[in-house]
Amino acid sequence: MNKPILNSKQNSFLPKRFASIVFSALFIPFAVSAQNADIKTQWQHADMATDGLPGVSAVKAHAYMAEKGKTATPVVVAIIDSGSETFHKDLNANIWTNKGEIANNGIDDDKNGYIDDVHGWSFIGGKGGDVKQDNLEFTRVYGMLKKRFEGKDAASIAAADKADFAKYEKTKAEYEKRVGEVKAEADQFNAFYGQFKASKEVLTMALGNDFTAEQLAAYEPTDDEGKAAKGMVLNIMMRGINLDEYVSYFSTQLDYSYNIDFNPRTMVGDDYSNPRERNYGNNHIDGPEALHGTHVAGIVGATNNGTGMDGICKTAQLMIIRCVPDGDERDKDVANAIRYAADNGARVINMSFGKSHSPNKDVVDEAVMYAESKGVLLVHAAGNDAKDIDSKDNFPTPRYANGKTCSTWLEIGASDNSIDHLSADFSNYGDKTVDIYAPGVDIYATILDNEFGPLSGTSMASPVTAGVAAAILSYYPNLSGTQVREIIIKSGISYKKHKVVMPGDEEKKIKFGKLSKSGKVVNLFEALKLAEKMSK
């Protein structure tokens, strides 16, 4: 799963290595009550010429269409993610409804194989409950290899198994390295956390329980111990950081992500050995762990009601499909989610997830081919590891085993609102793999409990693009998926020759055109102008 992140610059009080690792995986949203957020808050909608921010010019685009007397029609967008808070006040009006299904009658009314799938489906839930955590695909691959080869040496391995044995040895070394690093980081954090708690106890004696940052800032300790305690605690409080989130992060890593013995699949109740099994799961699409999917859904199609925030596409119908846990999604579930979306009328699929291994890539490829055959546009986040995915794997991919490429796929990098840092410092890149960039830093959208807040990641850039695609189709519904893909790439704003800070290396600058195929940032206003020409 490509979890959203905060800018690590906000966390410079942490040791550099600890900060870089933790904040590539951990996110702490800043919740904001509903308000009429301005264009700077929702900068993904902004226009460079008008607002000085390199957004997708959504406000300008919709105004342009209104002047032309064009009316937007509904477009179904599948949000394949961790689930979404369907009752959120800025989402509930735009949640897709399966008109062939009668709610809560326990019958598969439309005979699509899924009972009571009124607003979507979950492939990681069943009669045994709903999967919250899962391990990494890398861990699952290592676990399978370990069962086959643990305790054996190269001399005892049959010739037919030597390649797999070599993979086992390599994977084992990598697994042990990763677990060792997590344990070392956990020890480093626990030492820091212990100091923080001790400092807070010192201050509690002077200020009482539940003191505020303002009270602490005004407090003047008289001894060195009090001064040191104030400096440490105030630093944390002023950043709004809850260190208990880090405790959760490390326990998740060791108890779930890298735990080869953890298997939540019994909750689902499917035959996991059959990767092409279709009809399993439940209709619990609101979660648990729905923060990520709620944010993604809002970016695409939150209700444009004058409060909270606005989705890119005013008329998106959000089909919620849950297959992404807190951990890596499984290929079988991804394939079924794509097929479900294609079978139930989605014109656009957003996929804000990714992983480094794909044991059943052939099954996912079959589903992608199926969606492609139906003209569905698939929009995928490039990932948040600041790596070149031309040479390093990030699944799923549009490249089939037969050498062909999906013609209705867009791979999206994350752009920042600063021209000098136009590529977000965490964004994956690749001038052969990433198609185009879109806003993905501090994107303000819906979060849990009817709230709103900013998150960052290619997970946010992908739904910005999916929203643009849906908006194009809402005005020009006769366009095909391949045409919409072409329009988005051709109409993007070019920054090819503009030098930007290299993702993952603050000391290096590179031409923006070297980071993606197009060297462009998505723009809805220009896309709609081109769509008008192509539709004729």
N, C-alpha and C positions, 0 to 999 in steps of 0.2 A: 504494500500500500504506500502511495506517495503522500505521506502526511504533510499538512501545511506547517510552515515554520515561521518563527520570528527572525528579524534581522539580528545576527549575532553581535552587531555593534552595540546593541542595547544591553549587552550582558558582559561587558569588558571587565567586570569585577571578578569574573570566574577565570581560572587558569585557562590559557588559550586552547590547549588540546581538549580539555573538558568541555569548554563552551562550544567548540566546533562540532564535537560528536553529539552532545546532548541536543543542541538546537537544530541539528539536521533531522532529528526524529521527534522531538517533543514540541508541542505547541501549547501556548497559553493564551487564549483569546481574551481580548479586552472588551467586555460586554458594555453596550451602550443602550440606553432606553430609546424607544422609538422617537424619531424626530424628523424634521424636514431637512435631511442631510444635503449640504450644498455640493456643488460640482467638484470641489477640492476633496471632499470626503469620499465621494463616489467618482474618483478620478478616471475609472475605467470608461465612463461615459464622455469624458472631456474631449475637446478638439484642440490640437496643437496651436492653430492660428488664433483661435478665439480665447482659449483658456490658458495657453502656455504649458499644457500637459499633454503628453503623447498617448491619449486614450484612443478609443475607437470611433469617436465623433457620433455617438449614438443619439444624443439630444438633437444635434444638428441634422442627423439623418431622418429621424422621425418627424421633425418639423418640415423638412424638405418634402417628405411624402404627403404630409397633411396639406401643404400648399398645392400639391399636384392633385389633391382630392382622392388619393389612394387610400383604401381601407384595408387594414390588416386582417387576415383570416386566421383561424386557429391552426397551430402546427404542433403535432405530438413530438415531444423530445424525451427520450429515455435517459434517466439518470441512473446509470449502473454504478452503485456506490455502497456506502455503509448503511443506507436507509435515510429517510428524511422525516422531519417533524411535520407531518401532513396537516396538522391542525394549526400550524403557525399562522398568525394573522396576516402575514404578507405572502403566504404560500397557498392557503387552503382554497382560495377561489380559483387557482390555476392548476390544481391537481387533476390529472387525467382521470376520467371515469370510464370503466369498461361497461358500455351500454348493454352488452349481452349478458351481464352477470347480475343476479339479484343478491344484495348484500346479506351475509350471515344466515343463509338458509341451508348451508351445508351441502349444496348441490353444485355440480359443475354445469351451470346453465348453458354456457356457450360451447361446452364440450371441447375446450382447448387443452384439457388435461390438468387444469388448476382450479381448485374449488375456492369460490369466494374471492377471486382475484379482482376486486372491484377497482383498486387504484394501482395495482402492480403486484409484485411477487417477491418472496425471499427464498433464495436457494441455499441459505445457511441457517435455516430454522426447520423445525419439525415437531412431532408430538413430544419429543424429549426436551424441548426448549429452544432457545435462540443462541447461536454461537456469538460470543462477545470477543474472546481472544482466540488466536490461533498462532501456530508457529510460522517461521519463515519457510518459504519453499526450499531454500538452501538447506535448512535443518531437516526437512522431510527427505530430501535427496540423500543427505548423509546418513540418516536413520535407516533408509532402505539398503544402502550399500554396506552399512555396518552389520546388519543382520546376515548378509551374505558372506562377508569376508573377515569379520573380526577374528583375531587369533590365528589367521593363516599367513603364510609367507609366500613370496613370489614363486619359489620352487614347487610348491604344492598346487599351484593354480593351473587349471586346464588351459590349453591354448585359446579356446573360444572365449574364455573369461578374462584373459590378460588385460584387455583394454579397459574393462570395467574395474578390474583390480587396481590398475594404475590410477583411474579416476577416484577410487576409494581412498587411496593413499594421499592423493592431492587434496581431496575434499576434507579428509580427516585433519590434515595439517592446517588448512584454512579454518576449519571449525574450531580447533583448539586455540588458534591465534585469536579469532574473534571473541571467543568466550573469555580468554585471558585478558583481552583489552577491556571488555565490559566489566569484569571483576575489578581490574585495576582502577577504572574510572569510578566504580561504585565505592571503592575504598577511599579514593580521593574526595569524592563527594561527602561520604559519611564523616570524614574528618572535618571538612568544612561545615557540615550541618551540625556537628557536635559543638563546634565553636560558636555557631550562630545561636543555638539554643541556650548555651551558657551565657552568652552576651545578653540575650533577651531576658534571662532570669535576673541578671544584674540590674537591668533597666526597670524591670517590673517592681523591684523593691523600692525604686525611687518614684516611679510614675503610676504604679498600680497595674492591674490587668487591663487588657484591651486598649492600650494607649494608641493614639493615632500618629501618623507621620508628622502632622503639624505640631502636636504636643512634643514629640521627640526632637524636632528641629529647634524648638524654642528652649529645650532643656539644656542647661550648661553644667556638665559634670565637673567636679572639682579635682578628681583624681585620675591618674592615667588609665586605670582599669575602666572607669566609666566613660572616658573619652574614646577609648578603643571600641568599647561595646556600642556606643552611639554611632560611630563611623560605620561599623559593619552592618548593624541592623537598619539604620536609616538608608544606606545604599540599596538594600533589598526592598525596603518598603516604598521608596520613591519610584522604583521601577514596577511596582505592582506585581511582584513575582511571589508566587506561592511555592515555597521549597518542597512542600509535601508532594507537588506534582513530580519532582525529581525522584522522590522515594518510590512513587508509583512507576515511573519510567524504568528504573533499574530492576524492580521486582518483575515487571512485565518482560523485560529482556531475558532475565534468568529463569523465570518460572514458565514462560510461554514461548517467546521468540526462538530461543536456543535450546529448548527442552525437547529432546528427541522422543521422550516418553509421553509427552502431552498429546492427546488426541481427542478433540471435542466432537468428532464426527458422529459419535453415537447419538447425539442430540438430533441430528438430521434424519437418521434412519434410512438413508439410501444404501444402495449397493456400491460402495466407493470403488470396488474393483472393476466396475463397469463404467468407463469414462463417457460412454455415449447414452447412458440412462437419462431420461428426460423428466419424468413426472414425479418430482419429490419437492419438499420444502413446505412453506406455509405463507400466509398472507400478512405476517407481522413486519410491515415495511417501515415502521417508525423507529426501529432500533432493536436492541441497545446499540450504543456507540454511534449515534446518528449525527453528531456535530458536523463531521466532514461532509456528509451527504446533504445536510440541511443548508450549509453554506453554498455548496455547489449548485443546488437547485435554485436558490435565491438569485445567484449571479445570472443564471439563464433566464429565469422567468418569474421573479417576484412580482406581485401585483403592483402596477403603477397607480397607487392610490393616494399619492401626495404625502404619505408618512413613511417612516422607516427608510426604505431604499427601493430602487427600481431595478427590475430585471432588464436585460438587454432586449429581449423580445417581449413585447406587450401581450401577445396572444399565445404564448407557449402553453401547452398542456403537458404537465410534468408527470411522466410515467415513472414511478419509483420502483426500481429493481434492486434488491439487496443481495450482494454477493461478496462484499468486502468487509472482513472482520478487522479487529485490531491485530494485525499480523498480515501475512500474505494471502491474497485470494487464491483459490484453487482453480486450475484450468477447466475442470469439468463444469464448475459453477459459472465461470466467465462465458464459456461456450453457450450454456443454456440461457444465460441472461441476454446474450446477443440475439439468439434465436427467438426468445420470447418477445423482445422489442421489435424485431423484424416482422414477426407473425401478427403482432397486435397493433400495427399501424404507425410505429415510430418512423418519422422522416429523418431524424437526427438522433445519434446515440452519443452521449458523453461518457468518456472513460477516464476518470481522474485516479488512476491506480497504475501500478507497475511493479515488476520484480526482476531479479537477475537470472532466474531459472524457470524453465517451462517444460516439465516432463511430458506433458500431453499437448504439445504445440500443434500436432496434427488435428486434434479435436477442435482447438480454438480456430485454427485455419479454416476448417470446414464451416464453422459458424460464421466467420468473417466473409468467406466466399458466398455463403447463403444470403447474408445481409447485402453484400455487394450486388448479387443477382437481383435483389429487390430494389436497388437504387438508394439504399440507406446510406447516409453520410456518417462515418465513424470518426469521432474527434477524440484524440488521445493525448494525455499529458506526457511530456518527454522525460520527466523525473527531476529530482531535486538534489542530485549528488555532484553537481558541477563537473560532470564527466562527458567525454566525447562518446556519444552512443553510435558513432560510425564504427567504433572499434570495440565498444563494451556493450554487453547485452542489456536490454531493457524491454521486457515482454509485457503485453503482447506487441507484435510488430505487424506491419502490412506486408512483409515479405513472406511469400509462401515457399514451401519446400521445393516446388517445381521451378523456382527462379522468378516467377511472376510476382507482381505487386498489386495489391488492392487499389483499384482506381477511384475508390470513394473514401479514402483515408486521409486524415490530416494529423500530422505530428506537431505538437505545439510547445514552443519554448516560452519562458516567462520574461516579460519586459518590465523594467522599472519606470518610475515616473521622473527619473533624472536622465537627461540625455547622455551625460558622461557615464552613467551606469545603466545604459539602455538594456543590456542583458542583466537580469537579476543575478546576484553573485552566487546563487545556489543552482541556477538553471542548468540542466543538461543541454548539450548542443551537438551539432554535427552538420556539416554542409552537404552531406549526402542523405541524411536521415531526417533532420528537423525541417519541416516545410516552412514555417513562419512563426513569428513571435506574437504574443498578445499580453496585455496587462496582467501581472501576477503578483505584485507586491502591495501589501497593505490594501487588499481589496475588501471593501466594506459591504457586508451582506448579512443575510439571515443566519442566526445561530440559535441554539436551544433555548427553550423557555420563553418564546416570543420576544427574543432580544435580537440585537444587531451588533456586529463587530467586525474588525479587520483580521484577515488571515493572509498568509503569503504562500505561494507555491505554484508550480506548473499545474497543480490541481485547481488553481483559480484561473489560470490563463486558458486552460482547456474549455471550461464552461463559458468564459467570455466569448471564445470563438464559436462554440456551439450555439450560443445566444445570437451571435451575428448570423450564422447559417440559418437559424430558425427565423430570424427577422426577414432575411432575404426571401425565404420560402413563404412567409406570411403575406408578402406583397406580390410575389411572383410564384405561385404554387405549381405552375406547370414546368418549372425548371427541374432538371434531373440532379441526382447527387453528384455526378461527375461535373456537371456545369457549375454547381454551387462551389465545389472545391476549386475549380478553375477560376471562378470569379473572386473568391477570397484571396487567392494567391496573387492573381494579376492586379487586383485593385489595392493591395496593401501599400502603405507608405514606405518608400525605399530609404534605408539608411546604410546602404551597402558600403559606402566609402567612409562612413563616420567611425572614428576610432572610439572604442569603449573599453572599459575595464574588463579584463578576462575573467569569466566565472571561476571562482576558486583561487584567483591570484591577483590580489590588489595591486601588485607591483607591475603588472604587465598590461599593455594595451594591445588591442587587436581590432581589425576592421570588422564591423558588425556583419558584413557580408560573408565572413568566414565562419559564422556560427550557425547558419542555416542555408537551405537551398536558395531561398529568395532574398535574404538580407532585408526583409520587410517586417512591418508591424501591421496587424489586421486593422482595417478601417471600414466601418459600416456605411458611412456616407458615400465613399468612393465605390464600394461594392454595389450599393443600390443603383448608382448611376450606370455602372457596367451591366448590372442585371437587367435594367430597362432596355438596354441595347440588345442584349442577347435574347431576351424574351420576344423581341420582334422578329 
